[in-house]
């Protein structure tokens, strides 16, 4: 499954993932793969498991996002650096 991080509490090493109209999905630091914490708004991929307190996310991985800003889908025209003299 994929969704967005809704809340992250660094002091508690846990947070919640957005679940649309349903109850939020709890995530713990121990269930993160290759990261130590999550940022709000980041898209993650995970496995969802039922628990006595609700839904729990396992094997949570951060999805690599294309920072597509502009009409070229993230591709910017970068001019090569040419040393010169400022006047």
PyMOL Python script that loads the backbone (N, CA, C, O; Angstrom):
from pymol import cmd

cmd.read_pdbstr("""\
ATOM      1  N   UNK A   1       0.838  -1.177   0.000  1.00  0.00           N
ATOM      2  CA  UNK A   1       0.000   0.000   0.000  1.00  0.00           C
ATOM      3  C   UNK A   1       0.883   1.240   0.000  1.00  0.00           C
ATOM      4  O   UNK A   1       2.051   1.183   0.384  1.00  0.00           O
ATOM      5  N   UNK A   2       0.316   2.355  -0.433  1.00  0.00           N
ATOM      6  CA  UNK A   2       1.015   3.633  -0.403  1.00  0.00           C
ATOM      7  C   UNK A   2       0.099   4.690   0.179  1.00  0.00           C
ATOM      8  O   UNK A   2      -1.108   4.688  -0.061  1.00  0.00           O
ATOM      9  N   UNK A   3       0.689   5.592   0.945  1.00  0.00           N
ATOM     10  CA  UNK A   3      -0.057   6.720   1.481  1.00  0.00           C
ATOM     11  C   UNK A   3       0.925   7.790   1.924  1.00  0.00           C
ATOM     12  O   UNK A   3       2.128   7.684   1.682  1.00  0.00           O
ATOM     13  N   UNK A   4       0.407   8.816   2.569  1.00  0.00           N
ATOM     14  CA  UNK A   4       1.198   9.966   2.995  1.00  0.00           C
ATOM     15  C   UNK A   4       1.310   9.980   4.521  1.00  0.00           C
ATOM     16  O   UNK A   4       0.378   9.595   5.227  1.00  0.00           O
ATOM     17  N   UNK A   5       2.461  10.428   5.016  1.00  0.00           N
ATOM     18  CA  UNK A   5       2.666  10.558   6.459  1.00  0.00           C
ATOM     19  C   UNK A   5       1.817  11.732   6.960  1.00  0.00           C
ATOM     20  O   UNK A   5       1.924  12.850   6.456  1.00  0.00           O
ATOM     21  N   UNK A   6       0.984  11.461   7.945  1.00  0.00           N
ATOM     22  CA  UNK A   6       0.085  12.481   8.488  1.00  0.00           C
ATOM     23  C   UNK A   6       0.699  13.177   9.713  1.00  0.00           C
ATOM     24  O   UNK A   6       0.621  14.399   9.843  1.00  0.00           O
ATOM     25  N   UNK A   7       1.310  12.386  10.608  1.00  0.00           N
ATOM     26  CA  UNK A   7       1.934  12.931  11.824  1.00  0.00           C
ATOM     27  C   UNK A   7       3.158  12.103  12.160  1.00  0.00           C
ATOM     28  O   UNK A   7       3.195  10.904  11.885  1.00  0.00           O
ATOM     29  N   UNK A   8       4.160  12.734  12.753  1.00  0.00           N
ATOM     30  CA  UNK A   8       5.315  12.007  13.279  1.00  0.00           C
ATOM     31  C   UNK A   8       5.752  12.667  14.566  1.00  0.00           C
ATOM     32  O   UNK A   8       5.960  13.879  14.607  1.00  0.00           O
ATOM     33  N   UNK A   9       5.893  11.873  15.629  1.00  0.00           N
ATOM     34  CA  UNK A   9       6.303  12.367  16.936  1.00  0.00           C
ATOM     35  C   UNK A   9       7.703  11.841  17.224  1.00  0.00           C
ATOM     36  O   UNK A   9       7.870  10.670  17.565  1.00  0.00           O
ATOM     37  N   UNK A  10       8.712  12.705  17.089  1.00  0.00           N
ATOM     38  CA  UNK A  10      10.100  12.270  17.277  1.00  0.00           C
ATOM     39  C   UNK A  10      10.351  11.814  18.713  1.00  0.00           C
ATOM     40  O   UNK A  10      11.136  10.894  18.943  1.00  0.00           O
ATOM     41  N   UNK A  11       9.690  12.450  19.675  1.00  0.00           N
ATOM     42  CA  UNK A  11       9.903  12.077  21.069  1.00  0.00           C
ATOM     43  C   UNK A  11       9.310  10.701  21.399  1.00  0.00           C
ATOM     44  O   UNK A  11       9.743  10.053  22.352  1.00  0.00           O
ATOM     45  N   UNK A  12       8.331  10.260  20.623  1.00  0.00           N
ATOM     46  CA  UNK A  12       7.696   8.957  20.857  1.00  0.00           C
ATOM     47  C   UNK A  12       8.162   7.901  19.845  1.00  0.00           C
ATOM     48  O   UNK A  12       7.793   6.732  19.959  1.00  0.00           O
ATOM     49  N   UNK A  13       8.974   8.309  18.853  1.00  0.00           N
ATOM     50  CA  UNK A  13       9.438   7.403  17.793  1.00  0.00           C
ATOM     51  C   UNK A  13       8.279   6.681  17.120  1.00  0.00           C
ATOM     52  O   UNK A  13       8.358   5.485  16.840  1.00  0.00           O
ATOM     53  N   UNK A  14       7.200   7.418  16.863  1.00  0.00           N
ATOM     54  CA  UNK A  14       6.041   6.835  16.192  1.00  0.00           C
ATOM     55  C   UNK A  14       5.222   7.943  15.545  1.00  0.00           C
ATOM     56  O   UNK A  14       5.458   9.130  15.769  1.00  0.00           O
ATOM     57  N   UNK A  15       4.265   7.527  14.744  1.00  0.00           N
ATOM     58  CA  UNK A  15       3.408   8.508  14.083  1.00  0.00           C
ATOM     59  C   UNK A  15       2.226   7.822  13.438  1.00  0.00           C
ATOM     60  O   UNK A  15       1.896   6.679  13.755  1.00  0.00           O
ATOM     61  N   UNK A  16       1.587   8.552  12.515  1.00  0.00           N
ATOM     62  CA  UNK A  16       0.394   8.052  11.852  1.00  0.00           C
ATOM     63  C   UNK A  16       0.444   8.327  10.365  1.00  0.00           C
ATOM     64  O   UNK A  16       0.955   9.354   9.919  1.00  0.00           O
ATOM     65  N   UNK A  17      -0.102   7.383   9.606  1.00  0.00           N
ATOM     66  CA  UNK A  17      -0.221   7.513   8.165  1.00  0.00           C
ATOM     67  C   UNK A  17      -1.674   7.801   7.823  1.00  0.00           C
ATOM     68  O   UNK A  17      -2.586   7.341   8.510  1.00  0.00           O
ATOM     69  N   UNK A  18      -1.883   8.563   6.759  1.00  0.00           N
ATOM     70  CA  UNK A  18      -3.230   8.907   6.327  1.00  0.00           C
ATOM     71  C   UNK A  18      -3.933   7.673   5.774  1.00  0.00           C
ATOM     72  O   UNK A  18      -3.335   6.871   5.057  1.00  0.00           O
ATOM     73  N   UNK A  19      -5.207   7.534   6.115  1.00  0.00           N
ATOM     74  CA  UNK A  19      -6.002   6.393   5.653  1.00  0.00           C
ATOM     75  C   UNK A  19      -7.314   6.863   5.050  1.00  0.00           C
ATOM     76  O   UNK A  19      -8.344   6.207   5.206  1.00  0.00           O
ATOM     77  N   UNK A  20      -7.281   7.982   4.372  1.00  0.00           N
ATOM     78  CA  UNK A  20      -8.499   8.503   3.739  1.00  0.00           C
ATOM     79  C   UNK A  20      -9.567   8.780   4.767  1.00  0.00           C
ATOM     80  O   UNK A  20      -9.338   9.516   5.727  1.00  0.00           O
ATOM     81  N   UNK A  21     -10.743   8.190   4.574  1.00  0.00           N
ATOM     82  CA  UNK A  21     -11.864   8.392   5.501  1.00  0.00           C
ATOM     83  C   UNK A  21     -11.822   7.435   6.692  1.00  0.00           C
ATOM     84  O   UNK A  21     -12.600   7.592   7.633  1.00  0.00           O
ATOM     85  N   UNK A  22     -10.929   6.448   6.664  1.00  0.00           N
ATOM     86  CA  UNK A  22     -10.833   5.472   7.751  1.00  0.00           C
ATOM     87  C   UNK A  22      -9.929   5.964   8.869  1.00  0.00           C
ATOM     88  O   UNK A  22      -9.395   7.071   8.803  1.00  0.00           O
ATOM     89  N   UNK A  23      -9.758   5.137   9.897  1.00  0.00           N
ATOM     90  CA  UNK A  23      -8.871   5.526  11.001  1.00  0.00           C
ATOM     91  C   UNK A  23      -7.412   5.537  10.552  1.00  0.00           C
ATOM     92  O   UNK A  23      -7.009   4.733   9.711  1.00  0.00           O
ATOM     93  N   UNK A  24      -6.628   6.449  11.115  1.00  0.00           N
ATOM     94  CA  UNK A  24      -5.217   6.561  10.759  1.00  0.00           C
ATOM     95  C   UNK A  24      -4.483   5.260  11.055  1.00  0.00           C
ATOM     96  O   UNK A  24      -4.890   4.487  11.922  1.00  0.00           O
ATOM     97  N   UNK A  25      -3.395   5.031  10.325  1.00  0.00           N
ATOM     98  CA  UNK A  25      -2.588   3.822  10.482  1.00  0.00           C
ATOM     99  C   UNK A  25      -1.355   4.165  11.304  1.00  0.00           C
ATOM    100  O   UNK A  25      -0.591   5.057  10.935  1.00  0.00           O
ATOM    101  N   UNK A  26      -1.157   3.471  12.405  1.00  0.00           N
ATOM    102  CA  UNK A  26      -0.022   3.739  13.288  1.00  0.00           C
ATOM    103  C   UNK A  26       1.264   3.176  12.702  1.00  0.00           C
ATOM    104  O   UNK A  26       1.261   2.105  12.096  1.00  0.00           O
ATOM    105  N   UNK A  27       2.359   3.900  12.883  1.00  0.00           N
ATOM    106  CA  UNK A  27       3.669   3.438  12.435  1.00  0.00           C
ATOM    107  C   UNK A  27       4.685   3.705  13.542  1.00  0.00           C
ATOM    108  O   UNK A  27       4.660   4.757  14.181  1.00  0.00           O
ATOM    109  N   UNK A  28       5.583   2.734  13.759  1.00  0.00           N
ATOM    110  CA  UNK A  28       6.617   2.871  14.787  1.00  0.00           C
ATOM    111  C   UNK A  28       7.986   2.905  14.129  1.00  0.00           C
ATOM    112  O   UNK A  28       8.167   2.382  13.029  1.00  0.00           O
ATOM    113  N   UNK A  29       8.940   3.514  14.795  1.00  0.00           N
ATOM    114  CA  UNK A  29      10.309   3.610  14.281  1.00  0.00           C
ATOM    115  C   UNK A  29      10.878   2.232  13.974  1.00  0.00           C
ATOM    116  O   UNK A  29      11.608   2.075  12.995  1.00  0.00           O
ATOM    117  N   UNK A  30      10.563   1.237  14.785  1.00  0.00           N
ATOM    118  CA  UNK A  30      11.080  -0.123  14.598  1.00  0.00           C
ATOM    119  C   UNK A  30      10.624  -0.735  13.275  1.00  0.00           C
ATOM    120  O   UNK A  30      11.250  -1.672  12.780  1.00  0.00           O
ATOM    121  N   UNK A  31       9.544  -0.215  12.701  1.00  0.00           N
ATOM    122  CA  UNK A  31       9.011  -0.752  11.450  1.00  0.00           C
ATOM    123  C   UNK A  31       9.470   0.020  10.215  1.00  0.00           C
ATOM    124  O   UNK A  31       9.027  -0.277   9.105  1.00  0.00           O
ATOM    125  N   UNK A  32      10.354   1.013  10.391  1.00  0.00           N
ATOM    126  CA  UNK A  32      10.876   1.784   9.268  1.00  0.00           C
ATOM    127  C   UNK A  32      12.046   1.048   8.629  1.00  0.00           C
ATOM    128  O   UNK A  32      12.869   0.452   9.324  1.00  0.00           O
ATOM    129  N   UNK A  33      12.114   1.093   7.316  1.00  0.00           N
ATOM    130  CA  UNK A  33      13.193   0.446   6.569  1.00  0.00           C
ATOM    131  C   UNK A  33      14.122   1.520   6.010  1.00  0.00           C
ATOM    132  O   UNK A  33      13.694   2.377   5.237  1.00  0.00           O
ATOM    133  N   UNK A  34      15.394   1.471   6.404  1.00  0.00           N
ATOM    134  CA  UNK A  34      16.439   2.383   5.919  1.00  0.00           C
ATOM    135  C   UNK A  34      16.166   3.852   6.225  1.00  0.00           C
ATOM    136  O   UNK A  34      16.545   4.729   5.448  1.00  0.00           O
ATOM    137  N   UNK A  35      15.517   4.122   7.344  1.00  0.00           N
ATOM    138  CA  UNK A  35      15.361   5.508   7.806  1.00  0.00           C
ATOM    139  C   UNK A  35      15.088   5.498   9.309  1.00  0.00           C
ATOM    140  O   UNK A  35      14.694   4.475   9.869  1.00  0.00           O
ATOM    141  N   UNK A  36      15.299   6.636   9.951  1.00  0.00           N
ATOM    142  CA  UNK A  36      15.160   6.750  11.402  1.00  0.00           C
ATOM    143  C   UNK A  36      13.879   7.459  11.830  1.00  0.00           C
ATOM    144  O   UNK A  36      13.418   7.293  12.959  1.00  0.00           O
ATOM    145  N   UNK A  37      13.302   8.256  10.914  1.00  0.00           N
ATOM    146  CA  UNK A  37      12.071   8.975  11.219  1.00  0.00           C
ATOM    147  C   UNK A  37      11.385   9.337   9.918  1.00  0.00           C
ATOM    148  O   UNK A  37      11.960   9.166   8.843  1.00  0.00           O
ATOM    149  N   UNK A  38      10.153   9.839  10.006  1.00  0.00           N
ATOM    150  CA  UNK A  38       9.391  10.238   8.831  1.00  0.00           C
ATOM    151  C   UNK A  38       9.046  11.716   8.902  1.00  0.00           C
ATOM    152  O   UNK A  38       8.908  12.279   9.988  1.00  0.00           O
ATOM    153  N   UNK A  39       8.911  12.331   7.754  1.00  0.00           N
ATOM    154  CA  UNK A  39       8.486  13.729   7.670  1.00  0.00           C
ATOM    155  C   UNK A  39       7.041  13.769   7.194  1.00  0.00           C
ATOM    156  O   UNK A  39       6.634  12.981   6.341  1.00  0.00           O
ATOM    157  N   UNK A  40       6.282  14.684   7.748  1.00  0.00           N
ATOM    158  CA  UNK A  40       4.887  14.855   7.363  1.00  0.00           C
ATOM    159  C   UNK A  40       4.824  15.219   5.881  1.00  0.00           C
ATOM    160  O   UNK A  40       5.575  16.074   5.410  1.00  0.00           O
ATOM    161  N   UNK A  41       3.921  14.561   5.152  1.00  0.00           N
ATOM    162  CA  UNK A  41       3.725  14.839   3.739  1.00  0.00           C
ATOM    163  C   UNK A  41       4.483  13.921   2.800  1.00  0.00           C
ATOM    164  O   UNK A  41       4.230  13.929   1.595  1.00  0.00           O
ATOM    165  N   UNK A  42       5.408  13.129   3.325  1.00  0.00           N
ATOM    166  CA  UNK A  42       6.190  12.209   2.492  1.00  0.00           C
ATOM    167  C   UNK A  42       5.343  10.983   2.157  1.00  0.00           C
ATOM    168  O   UNK A  42       4.591  10.492   2.999  1.00  0.00           O
ATOM    169  N   UNK A  43       5.468  10.492   0.928  1.00  0.00           N
ATOM    170  CA  UNK A  43       4.755   9.288   0.514  1.00  0.00           C
ATOM    171  C   UNK A  43       5.565   8.059   0.913  1.00  0.00           C
ATOM    172  O   UNK A  43       6.774   8.000   0.689  1.00  0.00           O
ATOM    173  N   UNK A  44       4.888   7.086   1.502  1.00  0.00           N
ATOM    174  CA  UNK A  44       5.541   5.857   1.943  1.00  0.00           C
ATOM    175  C   UNK A  44       4.813   4.639   1.383  1.00  0.00           C
ATOM    176  O   UNK A  44       3.630   4.697   1.048  1.00  0.00           O
ATOM    177  N   UNK A  45       5.553   3.539   1.291  1.00  0.00           N
ATOM    178  CA  UNK A  45       4.996   2.249   0.899  1.00  0.00           C
ATOM    179  C   UNK A  45       5.107   1.337   2.118  1.00  0.00           C
ATOM    180  O   UNK A  45       6.108   1.388   2.832  1.00  0.00           O
ATOM    181  N   UNK A  46       4.101   0.506   2.366  1.00  0.00           N
ATOM    182  CA  UNK A  46       4.085  -0.283   3.596  1.00  0.00           C
ATOM    183  C   UNK A  46       3.137  -1.463   3.490  1.00  0.00           C
ATOM    184  O   UNK A  46       2.344  -1.570   2.554  1.00  0.00           O
ATOM    185  N   UNK A  47       3.241  -2.348   4.477  1.00  0.00           N
ATOM    186  CA  UNK A  47       2.289  -3.440   4.651  1.00  0.00           C
ATOM    187  C   UNK A  47       1.382  -3.056   5.816  1.00  0.00           C
ATOM    188  O   UNK A  47       1.861  -2.543   6.828  1.00  0.00           O
ATOM    189  N   UNK A  48       0.099  -3.294   5.686  1.00  0.00           N
ATOM    190  CA  UNK A  48      -0.859  -2.926   6.727  1.00  0.00           C
ATOM    191  C   UNK A  48      -1.349  -4.192   7.439  1.00  0.00           C
ATOM    192  O   UNK A  48      -1.775  -5.155   6.801  1.00  0.00           O
ATOM    193  N   UNK A  49      -1.278  -4.167   8.781  1.00  0.00           N
ATOM    194  CA  UNK A  49      -1.686  -5.322   9.589  1.00  0.00           C
ATOM    195  C   UNK A  49      -2.664  -4.875  10.669  1.00  0.00           C
ATOM    196  O   UNK A  49      -2.494  -3.803  11.250  1.00  0.00           O
ATOM    197  N   UNK A  50      -3.696  -5.690  10.948  1.00  0.00           N
ATOM    198  CA  UNK A  50      -4.621  -5.351  12.036  1.00  0.00           C
ATOM    199  C   UNK A  50      -3.961  -5.627  13.391  1.00  0.00           C
ATOM    200  O   UNK A  50      -3.132  -6.526  13.533  1.00  0.00           O
ATOM    201  N   UNK A  51      -4.356  -4.826  14.369  1.00  0.00           N
ATOM    202  CA  UNK A  51      -3.849  -4.957  15.731  1.00  0.00           C
ATOM    203  C   UNK A  51      -5.017  -4.700  16.663  1.00  0.00           C
ATOM    204  O   UNK A  51      -6.044  -4.178  16.229  1.00  0.00           O
ATOM    205  N   UNK A  52      -4.886  -5.051  17.923  1.00  0.00           N
ATOM    206  CA  UNK A  52      -5.998  -4.838  18.858  1.00  0.00           C
ATOM    207  C   UNK A  52      -6.324  -3.358  19.031  1.00  0.00           C
ATOM    208  O   UNK A  52      -7.437  -3.013  19.426  1.00  0.00           O
ATOM    209  N   UNK A  53      -5.356  -2.473  18.736  1.00  0.00           N
ATOM    210  CA  UNK A  53      -5.594  -1.026  18.858  1.00  0.00           C
ATOM    211  C   UNK A  53      -5.932  -0.361  17.532  1.00  0.00           C
ATOM    212  O   UNK A  53      -6.191   0.842  17.500  1.00  0.00           O
ATOM    213  N   UNK A  54      -5.935  -1.113  16.442  1.00  0.00           N
ATOM    214  CA  UNK A  54      -6.232  -0.539  15.123  1.00  0.00           C
ATOM    215  C   UNK A  54      -5.294  -1.096  14.067  1.00  0.00           C
ATOM    216  O   UNK A  54      -4.808  -2.220  14.188  1.00  0.00           O
ATOM    217  N   UNK A  55      -5.044  -0.315  13.040  1.00  0.00           N
ATOM    218  CA  UNK A  55      -4.162  -0.745  11.953  1.00  0.00           C
ATOM    219  C   UNK A  55      -2.726  -0.324  12.230  1.00  0.00           C
ATOM    220  O   UNK A  55      -2.473   0.780  12.711  1.00  0.00           O
ATOM    221  N   UNK A  56      -1.794  -1.212  11.922  1.00  0.00           N
ATOM    222  CA  UNK A  56      -0.371  -0.972  12.145  1.00  0.00           C
ATOM    223  C   UNK A  56       0.355  -1.124  10.809  1.00  0.00           C
ATOM    224  O   UNK A  56       0.090  -2.061  10.056  1.00  0.00           O
ATOM    225  N   UNK A  57       1.277  -0.192  10.517  1.00  0.00           N
ATOM    226  CA  UNK A  57       2.090  -0.270   9.304  1.00  0.00           C
ATOM    227  C   UNK A  57       3.388  -1.009   9.605  1.00  0.00           C
ATOM    228  O   UNK A  57       4.036  -0.747  10.619  1.00  0.00           O
ATOM    229  N   UNK A  58       3.764  -1.924   8.730  1.00  0.00           N
ATOM    230  CA  UNK A  58       5.011  -2.687   8.848  1.00  0.00           C
ATOM    231  C   UNK A  58       5.811  -2.515   7.562  1.00  0.00           C
ATOM    232  O   UNK A  58       5.246  -2.234   6.505  1.00  0.00           O
ATOM    233  N   UNK A  59       7.138  -2.688   7.657  1.00  0.00           N
ATOM    234  CA  UNK A  59       8.035  -2.585   6.499  1.00  0.00           C
ATOM    235  C   UNK A  59       7.803  -1.276   5.735  1.00  0.00           C
ATOM    236  O   UNK A  59       7.580  -1.286   4.525  1.00  0.00           O
ATOM    237  N   UNK A  60       7.858  -0.163   6.451  1.00  0.00           N
ATOM    238  CA  UNK A  60       7.573   1.152   5.877  1.00  0.00           C
ATOM    239  C   UNK A  60       8.800   1.686   5.161  1.00  0.00           C
ATOM    240  O   UNK A  60       9.870   1.812   5.757  1.00  0.00           O
ATOM    241  N   UNK A  61       8.643   2.001   3.874  1.00  0.00           N
ATOM    242  CA  UNK A  61       9.735   2.524   3.046  1.00  0.00           C
ATOM    243  C   UNK A  61       9.326   3.866   2.458  1.00  0.00           C
ATOM    244  O   UNK A  61       8.184   4.047   2.035  1.00  0.00           O
ATOM    245  N   UNK A  62      10.260   4.798   2.434  1.00  0.00           N
ATOM    246  CA  UNK A  62      10.005   6.100   1.809  1.00  0.00           C
ATOM    247  C   UNK A  62      10.066   5.927   0.303  1.00  0.00           C
ATOM    248  O   UNK A  62      10.998   5.318  -0.222  1.00  0.00           O
ATOM    249  N   UNK A  63       9.077   6.462  -0.388  1.00  0.00           N
ATOM    250  CA  UNK A  63       9.042   6.407  -1.850  1.00  0.00           C
ATOM    251  C   UNK A  63       9.858   7.574  -2.397  1.00  0.00           C
ATOM    252  O   UNK A  63       9.753   8.698  -1.907  1.00  0.00           O
ATOM    253  N   UNK A  64      10.663   7.301  -3.405  1.00  0.00           N
ATOM    254  CA  UNK A  64      11.420   8.370  -4.053  1.00  0.00           C
ATOM    255  C   UNK A  64      10.458   9.173  -4.903  1.00  0.00           C
ATOM    256  O   UNK A  64       9.754   8.633  -5.756  1.00  0.00           O
ATOM    257  N   UNK A  65      10.440  10.485  -4.654  1.00  0.00           N
ATOM    258  CA  UNK A  65       9.505  11.340  -5.358  1.00  0.00           C
ATOM    259  C   UNK A  65      10.232  12.193  -6.369  1.00  0.00           C
ATOM    260  O   UNK A  65      11.295  12.747  -6.088  1.00  0.00           O
ATOM    261  N   UNK A  66       9.644  12.296  -7.563  1.00  0.00           N
ATOM    262  CA  UNK A  66      10.163  13.229  -8.553  1.00  0.00           C
ATOM    263  C   UNK A  66       9.708  14.614  -8.164  1.00  0.00           C
ATOM    264  O   UNK A  66       8.516  14.864  -7.988  1.00  0.00           O
ATOM    265  N   UNK A  67      10.653  15.500  -8.033  1.00  0.00           N
ATOM    266  CA  UNK A  67      10.285  16.876  -7.720  1.00  0.00           C
ATOM    267  C   UNK A  67       9.984  17.566  -9.048  1.00  0.00           C
ATOM    268  O   UNK A  67      10.796  18.323  -9.578  1.00  0.00           O
ATOM    269  N   UNK A  68       8.804  17.283  -9.560  1.00  0.00           N
ATOM    270  CA  UNK A  68       8.439  17.831 -10.859  1.00  0.00           C
ATOM    271  C   UNK A  68       7.796  19.189 -10.674  1.00  0.00           C
ATOM    272  O   UNK A  68       6.619  19.310 -10.334  1.00  0.00           O
ATOM    273  N   UNK A  69       8.599  20.197 -10.905  1.00  0.00           N
ATOM    274  CA  UNK A  69       8.080  21.549 -10.841  1.00  0.00           C
ATOM    275  C   UNK A  69       8.239  22.163 -12.212  1.00  0.00           C
ATOM    276  O   UNK A  69       9.345  22.237 -12.747  1.00  0.00           O
ATOM    277  N   UNK A  70       7.149  22.595 -12.768  1.00  0.00           N
ATOM    278  CA  UNK A  70       7.211  23.207 -14.080  1.00  0.00           C
ATOM    279  C   UNK A  70       6.724  22.259 -15.156  1.00  0.00           C
ATOM    280  O   UNK A  70       6.431  21.093 -14.892  1.00  0.00           O
ATOM    281  N   UNK A  71       6.641  22.773 -16.372  1.00  0.00           N
ATOM    282  CA  UNK A  71       6.065  21.999 -17.471  1.00  0.00           C
ATOM    283  C   UNK A  71       6.963  20.883 -17.992  1.00  0.00           C
ATOM    284  O   UNK A  71       6.496  20.042 -18.760  1.00  0.00           O
ATOM    285  N   UNK A  72       8.234  20.847 -17.603  1.00  0.00           N
ATOM    286  CA  UNK A  72       9.155  19.853 -18.132  1.00  0.00           C
ATOM    287  C   UNK A  72       9.312  18.652 -17.207  1.00  0.00           C
ATOM    288  O   UNK A  72      10.226  17.851 -17.402  1.00  0.00           O
ATOM    289  N   UNK A  73       8.442  18.505 -16.198  1.00  0.00           N
ATOM    290  CA  UNK A  73       8.475  17.342 -15.326  1.00  0.00           C
ATOM    291  C   UNK A  73       9.742  17.198 -14.530  1.00  0.00           C
ATOM    292  O   UNK A  73      10.256  16.089 -14.384  1.00  0.00           O
ATOM    293  N   UNK A  74      10.267  18.304 -14.005  1.00  0.00           N
ATOM    294  CA  UNK A  74      11.452  18.257 -13.177  1.00  0.00           C
ATOM    295  C   UNK A  74      12.747  18.441 -13.935  1.00  0.00           C
ATOM    296  O   UNK A  74      13.796  18.625 -13.317  1.00  0.00           O
ATOM    297  N   UNK A  75      12.705  18.396 -15.257  1.00  0.00           N
ATOM    298  CA  UNK A  75      13.916  18.610 -16.053  1.00  0.00           C
ATOM    299  C   UNK A  75      14.108  20.102 -16.257  1.00  0.00           C
ATOM    300  O   UNK A  75      13.270  20.779 -16.852  1.00  0.00           O
ATOM    301  N   UNK A  76      15.214  20.593 -15.757  1.00  0.00           N
ATOM    302  CA  UNK A  76      15.496  22.021 -15.875  1.00  0.00           C
ATOM    303  C   UNK A  76      16.609  22.216 -16.889  1.00  0.00           C
ATOM    304  O   UNK A  76      17.499  21.378 -17.027  1.00  0.00           O
ATOM    305  N   UNK A  77      16.544  23.322 -17.588  1.00  0.00           N
ATOM    306  CA  UNK A  77      17.614  23.663 -18.513  1.00  0.00           C
ATOM    307  C   UNK A  77      18.717  24.333 -17.721  1.00  0.00           C
ATOM    308  O   UNK A  77      18.631  25.519 -17.400  1.00  0.00           O
ATOM    309  N   UNK A  78      19.756  23.572 -17.405  1.00  0.00           N
ATOM    310  CA  UNK A  78      20.871  24.104 -16.626  1.00  0.00           C
ATOM    311  C   UNK A  78      21.985  24.463 -17.592  1.00  0.00           C
ATOM    312  O   UNK A  78      22.480  23.621 -18.342  1.00  0.00           O
ATOM    313  N   UNK A  79      22.369  25.731 -17.557  1.00  0.00           N
ATOM    314  CA  UNK A  79      23.435  26.189 -18.437  1.00  0.00           C
ATOM    315  C   UNK A  79      24.776  25.791 -17.838  1.00  0.00           C
ATOM    316  O   UNK A  79      24.968  25.876 -16.625  1.00  0.00           O
ATOM    317  N   UNK A  80      25.712  25.352 -18.693  1.00  0.00           N
ATOM    318  CA  UNK A  80      27.025  24.991 -18.166  1.00  0.00           C
ATOM    319  C   UNK A  80      27.741  26.221 -17.611  1.00  0.00           C
ATOM    320  O   UNK A  80      27.581  27.331 -18.118  1.00  0.00           O
ATOM    321  N   UNK A  81      28.526  26.005 -16.567  1.00  0.00           N
ATOM    322  CA  UNK A  81      29.259  27.108 -15.950  1.00  0.00           C
ATOM    323  C   UNK A  81      30.412  27.512 -16.858  1.00  0.00           C
ATOM    324  O   UNK A  81      31.196  26.672 -17.299  1.00  0.00           O
ATOM    325  N   UNK A  82      30.504  28.822 -17.133  1.00  0.00           N
ATOM    326  CA  UNK A  82      31.586  29.345 -17.934  1.00  0.00           C
ATOM    327  C   UNK A  82      32.263  30.455 -17.144  1.00  0.00           C
ATOM    328  O   UNK A  82      31.659  31.495 -16.881  1.00  0.00           O
ATOM    329  N   UNK A  83      33.498  30.234 -16.773  1.00  0.00           N
ATOM    330  CA  UNK A  83      34.198  31.291 -16.027  1.00  0.00           C
ATOM    331  C   UNK A  83      34.357  32.529 -16.899  1.00  0.00           C
ATOM    332  O   UNK A  83      34.567  32.435 -18.108  1.00  0.00           O
ATOM    333  N   UNK A  84      34.253  33.674 -16.271  1.00  0.00           N
ATOM    334  CA  UNK A  84      34.354  34.920 -17.027  1.00  0.00           C
ATOM    335  C   UNK A  84      34.747  36.059 -16.098  1.00  0.00           C
ATOM    336  O   UNK A  84      35.073  35.853 -14.929  1.00  0.00           O
ATOM    337  N   UNK A  85      34.708  37.228 -16.635  1.00  0.00           N
ATOM    338  CA  UNK A  85      35.076  38.430 -15.895  1.00  0.00           C
ATOM    339  C   UNK A  85      33.825  39.246 -15.649  1.00  0.00           C
ATOM    340  O   UNK A  85      33.058  39.522 -16.571  1.00  0.00           O
ATOM    341  N   UNK A  86      33.624  39.631 -14.391  1.00  0.00           N
ATOM    342  CA  UNK A  86      32.491  40.498 -14.076  1.00  0.00           C
ATOM    343  C   UNK A  86      32.903  41.929 -14.300  1.00  0.00           C
ATOM    344  O   UNK A  86      34.012  42.323 -13.941  1.00  0.00           O
ATOM    345  N   UNK A  87      32.033  42.703 -14.884  1.00  0.00           N
ATOM    346  CA  UNK A  87      32.358  44.117 -15.115  1.00  0.00           C
ATOM    347  C   UNK A  87      31.492  45.006 -14.282  1.00  0.00           C
ATOM    348  O   UNK A  87      31.622  46.228 -14.343  1.00  0.00           O
TER     349      UNK A  87
END
""", "prot")
cmd.dss("prot")
cmd.show_as("cartoon", "prot")
cmd.util.cbc("prot")
cmd.orient("prot")
